[in-house]
C-alpha cells in the first residue's frame, strides 16, 4: 500500500503511527491539522533552551524522544511527572530557564504540516527517560554566573561531591 499523498490523509497516518508504534496518546486538531499530545498522565515532558538540552542529552545514557522547536528550544519527553518534582527542582529549572510541561498543556508534535519542529530523537517503541533523570542532569549544569552554586545543590538522597 502506498503512503497517503494528500495533506489530511498524511497527517492522520502520522498520528496513527504515533499512537500505535510510538505509544504517544495524541489527536489531530481538525482546524489546524496539528498532531497534539492529549494525555499527560501517561507521559511527561521538560522544555529547555537548546544549550541546556544539548548538555542534558549528552549526559543521559538514553535521552529518549526529543523535539526540536525552531528558535525556541527542545522538548524532552519523559515518563509521567509527579507534582512534587515541580517544587523540588524549581530553583534549578528557574536558573536554567527550563520548565516542566504542565498537565493541561497542548504540545504539537512534529508532523507533515509543522515545519517549525522536528525529532532530534524519534519516539520509537515508547521509551522515555524518567523525569528524575532529566531533572538531575539539569541540576548538574554549571552556569556561567553566580547561579552556579544553586545549580549544583544536591537533592535529598544525592551525594554532594563538590567539597570532598
GIFENBEL-V952059 format. One record per helix or strand. SS is the DSSP state (helix for helix, strand for strand). FROM is the first residue (numbers start at 1). TO is the last residue. Records with the same first field share a line. If there is no record, write none. Layout:
SS = FROM-TO ; FROM-TO
This chain:
helix = 7-20 ; 50-59 ; 83-88 ; 90-96 ; 124-126 ; 131-139 ; 148-151
strand = 26-28 ; 35-37 ; 44-48 ; 66-69 ; 73-78 ; 99-100 ; 108-108 ; 117-121 ; 129-129
